[in-house]
Amino acid sequence: MATTFSVKQIKADHCFSYVLASDSQVLLVDPHITKVQAYRDYLRKKDLHLNAVLDTHTHADHLSATAVVAGEYDCPIIMSDKAVSSLDIRRVGEGDVVTFGQARLDVFSAPGHTDDSIALLGGGYVFTGDVLMIGSVGRTDFQNGSPEDMFDTLAKLKTLPDDTVVCPAHDYKGNTRSTVGKEKASNLFMRETDRHAFAANARAKVLPKPFNMDAIIATNRQGLAREIEYVSPAEARRRLEEEGDLWEVLDVRRPDEYQAVHIEQSRNIPLDTVASRLQEIMSSDRYFIVSCQSGPRSIMAASILAAAGAHHVSVMEGGLAAWRKQGAPVIRRKVPISLERQVRAIAGGLGLAGSLLALLVSPWFFIIPIWVGAGLLFAGLTNNCLMGMLLMKLPYNRKALQPAEPAGGACAMDADSSGGCAM
């Protein structure tokens, strides 16, 4: 049996899925709920037949499309023999083989991120799920994850040929692929040789829990995710104008963003409150068009609603930015700039002014940028910003609502990542 096959990577925000094709037969790896139509279009365009759908592990930061796609194409779902799932799945583990067309992939157990993680090897590729990422690894505090297991899994990956192409399920820094050799040379987690030190370092990291993680895991285990409809701003406007008693826009941006500019027929339900306000939202007899500034937050909110059983949930493509670009009407209000921007502006201004005065007038003025730097360091270490506390006492700031931006995911273990599944 041949080991060569084509690889099509499909990106959904920070998530990657892969369409692997051999002899017109396809294995779909880690499908994302927002990309169902993309898979459908690609299979149709290339005249391909879907053999099976595979999840490298039970995802905790996004909804899997395995049940949706497998149901449509009447094909099996493949997962680890350790996976907790109410779906009818084909279970695989160490030493098993997955075939499609004339190609084959060897399965090996790859615990660490979760206990049900598997990796796939063949054709010069290794599909690592959330275990090995580009420049990072998966965090180990998810479903029965283990730093010791992660270290052992990475040790197995190090034995692969250096030119083996690494295809992860996530990336948060704009990368798409790497090689085992590159990761061995530059990935600090791959370079660690002390199992005890690796585990201690992983356990020392305090990482935020992914938004709505428990609900996402439960939905994926039960296969309850539903395909999300995407509509253009023009179609959204048509529905509001012609069927306004049926449709409602749910704007999931922060309250300060909503106050500044919003669509008239909209209701503000910030993303970080959607899960806690499901009963309120679902009690409405209207259909929902979900919108944010440009798209990512509305996709997550629509996924939550769909998983909760809401019907007729649509996402407006491009969000409010696309709506405004088409000249559609909005309501504008003057609101104070955010407290964070005020602090940045004042700190930057004081630092610049102090430096210029120190250079042009007297070195004693260097005390100003030193004071500002010390204040920012204190704020970073304690999460208490004295300047912010003072600014909050101003009348216009007391009126402004400034809740924190919801996290986009949390699967990555590198401390400087933008979120997600990496460590």
N, C-alpha and C positions, 0 to 999 in steps of 0.2 A: 504494500500500500504506500502511495506517495506521501510525502510530508509537506509538500508545497501547497500554498493556498494564497488567495488574495486577502488583503486586510483593508477594510474601510473603517476609519475612525469617525464617529459621530459625536460631536460635543454638545452638551447641555449645561451651560454655565460652567461650573468647575468639574462636571462629571463627564466621563468618557464611556461610550459603549462601542462595541466592535462587531462589524458584519464580516464574518469569515466565510469565504466562498471557495468551493472546489467542485469542478464538474457540474456547475449549476446548482449545487446543493449548499445550503447555508447553515452555519451555527451563529446565533446571535448571542453575544456575551454582554451581560450587565445592561439590559435595556432600561431606558429612562422613560417615565410616564409622559413627559412632554414631547417625546420624539417619535411617538407611534406613527404619525403620518409620514415622517421622514423615512422610517424603515419601510413603510408600505410603498412609498414612492420609489425608493431605491430598488426594492425587490422587483417591482413592476418594470422599471426602466431597464434593468439588467436581465429581466426574464429569469429570475432565480426562484428556487423552491426552498422554503424554510424547513430545515430538518428538525431543529431543536432550539430551545431557548435556555440559556445557562446564566445563573447568578453565582458569582464567585463567593458570595457570602450574603447574609441577611443585612441589607442596607439600613442604616439608621438616620441618614440625613436627607434622603429623598425617596420618593415612591418608585418602586420597581414596576416595569411594564410587563413582567413575565406572564402574569395571568391573562392580561388583556391580549397580548400578541399570541400566546399559545392557544387561547380560546378561538381567536379569529382564524388561525392557520392550522388548527387541529394537530398540534405537534407537542411532544413531551417537554416538560420542564426538568432541567438537570440542576441539582444542588448537592452540597456535601451530605455525606451520610450522618453528619452530626447536626444538620439543620433542623430547627423547630418550625414545622410548617403544617398547616391543615390542608394544603394542596396535594394533589396526586403527583408526586415528583419521582423522578428516577434518581436514586441516591448513588453517589460515587465517592471514592476515597483513594487513598494511597495505592498506586499501581494500576488503577483502572484506566481505560482508554475511551475517549470520545471520538467518534468517527462522523464524517460528513463528506459525501462525494468520495473522492479518492484520497482524502486527507485524514490524518489522525492527530490527536493531541493526547499526550500523556498527562494524567492527573496526579498531582501530589498534594498531600495535606499540608496546609500552610497556616497553622494557627498563630495567634499573637494579637492581631487586631480584634478578631473574634475567634471563638473556638470552632466555628463552622467555615472558616476561610479555606479555600482551595486555590491552587494556581494551575495553569495549563501550559504545557511546554511542547513545542513542535514547530517545524518549518523555520527554525532560526528565531522564533519569538517565544517570549514567556509573558503570559497574561497574569499579572500579579494581584489584581483586585486592589484592596487597600493595605496590603502587607508592605510591599515595596513601592514607593512613589519616587518621583524624580527629585533627588536631593533630600528626601525625607522618608519617613515610614509611617504606617498607620498608628494612631494612638492605641493604647493597650487597655483602656478603662471602659471599653464597650462590652458587649455580651460575652462574658466569660473570657475576656481578653487576658493576656499574660505577657509581661516583659520577657520572662524566661523563654516562653514559647516563641516569641518574636525573634529573640536572639538566635535560637536554634533554626528557625525558618530562614533567616538571613544567611546563616552559615551554609545551608543547603544551596541557596541561590548563588553564593559566592563560588561554588564549584562548577557552575555553568560556564561555557566558553565566553570569553570577554566580548565577542561580537554578537552575542544573543541580544536581540532587541527587547527592551523592557516596555511593556504596554500596561500602564496602571489604570485604575478605575477613576482616579481623581488627579487633578493638579490645580494649584492655586497661584502659580507664578508665571503662567503663560507658556509652559512647556507642553510638548505633546508626546515625545518619545525619547528614550535614552538607550544605553546599552549596559550590560552587566559590568563591562570594563570601566565605563565612565562612572558608574555608581560606586564601584569598589575604590576608585581613585578620589572621588570628590564628595560622596555622601558620608557625612560624619557618623551616621548610625551604622552604615556598612563597614566603616573603618574601625569601629570599636571591637576590640579583641577580648575584653574582659567581661564575661557574662554577668558577674556580680555588679560591676560598675554600670553596665548597660541597664540592668533592672533597677538599680538605685536611682539612676538618672531619670528613667521613665516614671517611676513612682513619685519623684520629687516634683514633677510638673503638675500644676493645678490648672486645668483647662475647663472652659465653660461647657456646660451640657448643650448639645445641639438643640435648636429650637424645635419643640414638639416631637422630640425623639421617641418617647414611649408610644405615642399614637402612630408614628410612622412605622416603627418596628411591628406593632400589632397589625397594622394594615398590610404590610408586606408578608407577614406570616400567614395571614388569612386570604391574601390575594384579592383584597377589596378595592384596590385602586381602579379608577375609571379614567378613560381617555378625556383629555381636556380640549374643548373647542377653542379655536383662535379666530377672532374676527377683526377686521380692519376698522380703523376709526370711522370710516365712512359708513360701514355696516352698523357699527355701534350707534352712530348718530341717527341712522335711519330707524333703528329699533326704538330709540328713545322718542323720536318725533312721531312715528306712526303707531307704535305700540307702547306708549309711555306708561299705561296702566299695568303693563305686564312685566316690563324690564326695569331694573334699578342698577345703578353703578355703585359698586363697593370700592371706595378709594382706600387703599391700604398703606398710604404714606403716613409719616408722622403728622401729628396735629398742626405743628407750625408750618409744614409744607402745605397742608390742606388749607389752612387759613389764608395763606398768601395767594393761592390760585387754585380753583377747582371747577369741575363741571357742575352746573346748577342742579341737575337731577342726580346727585350723588350723595352717599352717606359715608362718613369717615369711620372706618374700622381699622385702626393701625394693625399692622401684621402681627406684632407681638401680643395682641389681644384677641386675635381671631379664634384661637383654640378655646379660650375661656368664655367667649361670647357666642359659641356655636348655637346654643339654645335660642338666644335672641335672634340670631341671623336666620336660623332654620324655621322660626315661627312665622316668618313672612311668607306670603303666598306668591311672591314675585320671583322671576328668574334673575340671575345675577350676571352682570358684566363686571369683571374685576380689573381694576386699573391701579397702576402706581406711576412713578415718574417715567420709567423707560421699559419695564417689563419683568425683571427677575423677581421682585417681591410679589407681584400679582400672580405669577406662576406658582409660587409657594403657597400663597393664600388659596388659590383655586384648587390646588392639590389637597389641602386640608379639608376644604368644603366637599370636594368630590369623595374623599375617603370617608367623610361623615355621612354620606348618602344624599347629599344635595343633588338635585337634578337641574339640568339646563344651566350649567356654569360655564361661562365663556371668559376668555382673557382677551383684553384689547391689545392688539399688537402695537408695540412701540409706546404704550402708555400715554400719559398726558402730553409728553413731548411730541408724539406723532399727531395727537388730536389737535394741539395748538398749531403745528406746522401746516395743517390743512385749513387753518383759519376758522376752525369751529369755535363757538362762543364759550367763554369761561367767565367766572366771577373772580375779580381781583380785590385783595384787601392789603393794606399796608400793615406789616407786622415787624416787630423788632428783629434784628439779626440775632442769630443764636448766641447763647452765652459762650459756647466754645469759641466761636469766631471772634467775639469781643475780647476774650482772654488772649487769643493768639495775636490779634491786632495791637492790643495795648502792650503786651510783653515784647512783641517785635519792635514797636515804636520806641519803648523805653530803652531797649537794648541798643538800637541804632543811635538814638539821641545821646545816650551815655557814652558810647564809643566815639562819636564825632566830637562831643565836648571834651572828652579826655585827650583826643589828638590835637584839637585846636585851641583849647583853653587851659586845662589843667589835668594832670594824670589822676587827680583825686576823683574825677568824674567816672573813672572805671568802676567805682563802687556801685554805680547804677546797674550795668549789665551783670556784675557779680551777684548783686541782690536779686535780680530777675532770674538768673540761672539757678541760684539757690532755691528760690521759690518754686521753680518748675521741677527741680530735683525732688523737693519735699512733696510736691503734688504727685509726682510719679511713684514715689515710694509709699506714700500713705493713702493715695487716692482722695486726698483732701486739698483742694485748691483754695488758698486764702484769697487770692484775687477774685476768683469766681464767687466765693462767699460774699465778698464786699459788693460785687456787681449785682448779685441777686437781690440785694436790699434796695436797689433802685426801683422806683415804681413801675417803669415800663417792663422791667424784667420779671417782676412778681406776677404780672398778668400773662406772661408768655408761657405756653406749655412746651416743655422741652424733654420728653421722654427719650430714653436711649434708643439708638438704632438697633433693631433686632439683628442677631447674628445670622449669617447666611449658612451656617453649618459648623460642625466642629469635629472633624474626623482626623485632622492632621496634628502631629506631635511637635513640629518645629514651632518654637515660641513666636517667631516673627512671621508666621504665615497669616494669611488674611482670613483664616477660618477653615472649616471643613473637617475632613477625616484624618488629616496628617498629624504626626507628632512633632 
